[in-house]
Amino acid sequence: MRKNGIISRMNTVKMKKQGTQSLLVTETFYDIEGEGKYQGYPALFIRLTGCNLRCSWCDTRYSYGGGRLIGVPKLAAMVKKSPYRYVNITGGEPLCQKNGVVALIKMCGKNSPGKIISVETNGSVPVSGVPADNISMDLKPPSSGEQKRMVTANLRLLKPKDQLKLVVGSLLDMEWAAAVLKKNPVKCPVIVQPVYGRFGVDRIKRYVMKNRLDWKVSIQLHKIIEKGKK
C-alpha cells in the first residue's frame, strides 16, 4: 500500500505539471480490440497511467504508476499516422486525465476525421463532456471489490452509440448488475463477458436467456489470443 501511495503522489505531481496539452502515458501499441462492439478489429491503443480503483481481477496493474508525459499534438499525430481506423484510449483510468483526453479527442476530430475514438472508463468518474465516438464504460460488480464506487448517474448519460461492459465473475455479479440496470436503464448496448479463467460463458448465456435480458454475451478475445501464443 505504501508503494502505491508513493506512486500516486509522484503521478499527482506529474499531472499537475502536464496541463491539458500532455498526457501521462504507460504505453502505445497496435493490437486487436478484444472487447465490445469493435471486437476483432485492429486498433491503436493509447494506455494512460493512473487509476482510482483497485479491482480484484485487474490485469493492467502495471499502469497504476510510472509512465511518461507525451504532448497531445504528438499523440494526435500518432493517431493520424496509424494504419487503422479504430483508436482506443484506455488505462488505468483515462478520465483521471479528463481535460487532456478531451483535448486529444478534439484534435483528432480536426486532424483525423475518419478515425473512430473509443474511451475505456471504469464507471467511477463522470463521463459528461467526453466527445468520444464510443464511451465504453464498465459497471464494476461485487467480485471486483469496487461496486460501491460506481457513479450510477453515468448510466443515464450513455448514448446509443456508446456501450456498457459487464465483466462478471459470479451469479451474484449478474444479479447485482440486472438490479442496477432495472433502476437505471441505459440506451446503449450492454455487453457481458466472464472474468477470464474464473467464470464460464455458458453460465452467462443461461442467465441471460432465463431472465430474457437484452444483453450481448461475449468473451475477452484478447485473452484467447494471448493464450494461443503459448
C-alpha positions in Angstrom: 0.0 0.0 0.0 2.9 2.4 0.8 4.4 1.7 -2.6 1.1 2.6 -4.3 0.8 5.7 -2.2 4.3 6.9 -3.3 3.5 6.2 -6.9 0.2 8.1 -6.6 1.9 11.1 -5.1 4.6 11.1 -7.9 1.9 10.8 -10.6 -0.1 13.7 -9.0 3.0 15.9 -9.2 3.5 14.9 -12.9 -0.2 15.5 -13.7 -0.2 19.0 -12.1 2.7 19.9 -14.5 1.1 18.5 -17.6 -1.9 20.8 -18.0 -4.3 19.9 -20.9 -1.7 19.7 -23.6 0.1 16.5 -22.5 -0.9 13.1 -21.0 0.8 10.7 -18.7 1.1 7.5 -20.9 2.1 4.0 -19.9 2.3 2.6 -23.4 1.1 2.9 -27.0 0.7 -0.2 -29.3 -1.2 -1.8 -32.1 -3.4 -4.8 -31.3 -6.7 -6.5 -31.9 -9.6 -5.0 -30.0 -10.6 -7.7 -27.5 -13.9 -6.4 -26.2 -17.0 -4.6 -27.1 -18.7 -3.8 -30.4 -15.4 -3.2 -32.2 -14.1 -6.6 -31.0 -11.8 -8.2 -33.6 -10.7 -5.0 -35.4 -7.1 -3.9 -35.3 -6.6 -0.7 -33.4 -4.1 1.8 -32.0 -4.2 1.6 -28.2 -3.1 4.6 -26.0 -2.8 3.3 -22.4 -2.8 6.2 -19.9 -1.2 6.0 -16.5 -3.0 6.0 -13.2 -6.2 4.5 -11.8 -8.5 5.5 -8.9 -9.7 1.9 -8.5 -8.1 -1.4 -7.4 -10.2 -4.1 -8.9 -9.5 -7.6 -7.6 -9.1 -9.1 -11.0 -7.4 -6.2 -12.7 -4.9 -7.3 -15.5 -3.2 -3.9 -16.0 -1.8 -3.2 -12.6 1.4 -2.0 -14.3 -0.4 1.1 -15.4 -1.1 2.3 -11.9 2.2 4.2 -11.8 5.2 5.4 -13.8 4.5 6.4 -17.4 5.9 9.4 -19.3 4.4 12.7 -20.4 3.6 12.9 -24.1 2.2 16.0 -25.7 -1.4 15.9 -27.1 -0.2 17.1 -30.5 2.3 14.2 -30.7 -0.4 11.6 -29.7 -2.8 13.1 -32.3 0.0 12.7 -34.9 0.3 9.0 -33.9 -3.5 8.6 -34.4 -3.3 10.2 -37.8 -0.3 8.0 -38.8 -2.0 4.8 -37.6 -2.9 2.5 -40.5 -6.1 1.5 -38.6 -9.4 3.2 -38.3 -10.0 2.4 -34.6 -8.3 4.1 -31.6 -8.8 3.0 -28.0 -7.8 5.4 -25.2 -7.6 3.2 -22.2 -5.8 2.8 -18.9 -5.7 2.7 -16.0 -8.5 5.1 -15.9 -8.1 7.7 -18.7 -10.7 10.1 -17.3 -8.4 10.7 -14.3 -6.8 12.9 -17.0 -10.1 14.1 -18.4 -9.0 17.5 -19.7 -6.1 16.1 -21.7 -8.3 13.3 -23.1 -10.9 15.7 -24.2 -8.2 17.9 -25.9 -6.8 14.8 -27.7 -10.2 13.7 -29.0 -11.0 17.2 -30.3 -7.6 17.4 -32.0 -8.1 14.0 -33.6 -11.5 15.1 -34.8 -9.9 18.0 -36.6 -6.8 16.2 -38.0 -8.1 12.7 -38.5 -11.9 12.9 -39.1 -12.1 9.3 -40.4 -10.9 7.7 -37.1 -13.2 6.2 -34.5 -12.1 7.1 -31.0 -13.2 4.9 -28.0 -12.6 5.8 -24.4 -12.5 2.9 -21.9 -13.7 4.1 -18.5 -14.4 2.2 -15.3 -17.7 3.9 -14.4 -16.4 5.7 -11.3 -15.7 9.0 -13.0 -18.3 11.3 -14.6 -18.4 10.8 -18.4 -20.2 14.1 -19.2 -18.4 16.3 -21.7 -16.3 13.5 -23.3 -16.8 13.8 -27.1 -15.7 10.3 -28.0 -17.3 8.3 -30.8 -17.7 5.5 -28.3 -17.7 5.7 -24.5 -17.0 2.2 -23.4 -18.0 2.2 -19.7 -17.7 -0.6 -17.2 -20.2 -1.3 -14.4 -17.9 -3.0 -11.8 -19.8 -5.8 -10.0 -19.2 -7.1 -6.4 -16.5 -9.5 -7.4 -14.3 -6.5 -8.4 -14.5 -5.2 -4.9 -15.3 -1.7 -6.3 -19.0 -1.8 -6.9 -19.7 0.9 -4.3 -17.5 3.4 -6.3 -19.8 3.3 -9.4 -21.4 6.6 -10.4 -24.8 5.3 -11.4 -25.7 8.8 -12.8 -23.3 7.9 -15.6 -25.7 5.2 -16.9 -28.3 7.7 -18.0 -25.7 9.7 -19.8 -24.7 6.9 -22.1 -25.9 7.4 -25.7 -27.0 4.7 -28.2 -23.5 5.0 -29.8 -21.8 4.0 -26.5 -21.6 0.7 -24.7 -21.8 -0.7 -21.2 -19.5 -3.6 -20.3 -20.1 -6.1 -17.6 -17.1 -8.3 -16.6 -18.6 -10.8 -14.3 -17.2 -13.5 -12.0 -20.3 -15.0 -10.4 -24.0 -15.4 -10.5 -24.2 -12.7 -7.8 -22.5 -10.3 -10.2 -25.1 -10.7 -12.8 -28.0 -10.5 -10.3 -26.5 -7.3 -9.0 -26.0 -5.8 -12.4 -29.5 -6.7 -13.5 -30.9 -4.9 -10.4 -28.8 -1.8 -11.0 -29.8 -1.6 -14.7 -33.5 -2.1 -13.9 -33.4 1.0 -11.8 -31.0 2.8 -14.2 -31.9 1.7 -17.8 -29.3 2.5 -20.5 -29.9 3.5 -24.1 -26.7 1.7 -25.3 -25.8 -2.0 -25.8 -25.0 -4.0 -22.7 -22.1 -6.4 -23.3 -21.5 -9.1 -20.7 -18.4 -11.3 -20.5 -16.8 -13.6 -17.9 -13.6 -12.8 -15.9 -11.2 -14.9 -17.9 -10.5 -18.3 -16.3 -12.8 -17.7 -13.4 -16.4 -18.0 -14.7 -18.0 -19.9 -17.6 -19.6 -18.0 -20.5 -22.1 -20.8 -20.7 -23.4 -19.7 -17.3 -23.8 -16.2 -18.5 -25.7 -17.5 -21.5 -28.1 -19.4 -19.3 -28.7 -16.5 -17.0 -29.4 -14.1 -19.9 -31.8 -16.5 -21.7 -33.6 -17.5 -18.5 -34.2 -13.8 -17.5 -34.9 -12.6 -21.0 -32.2 -9.9 -20.8 -31.3 -7.9 -23.9 -27.5 -8.3 -23.2 -24.9 -9.3 -25.7 -22.9 -12.3 -24.4 -19.3 -12.1 -25.3 -15.7 -13.1 -24.3 -12.4 -11.3 -23.8 -11.0 -12.1 -27.2 -7.5 -10.7 -26.4 -7.2 -13.3 -23.6 -7.8 -16.1 -26.0 -5.3 -14.7 -28.5 -2.6 -14.3 -25.8 -3.2 -17.9 -24.6 -2.8 -19.1 -28.2 0.7 -17.7 -28.3 1.9 -20.0 -25.6 
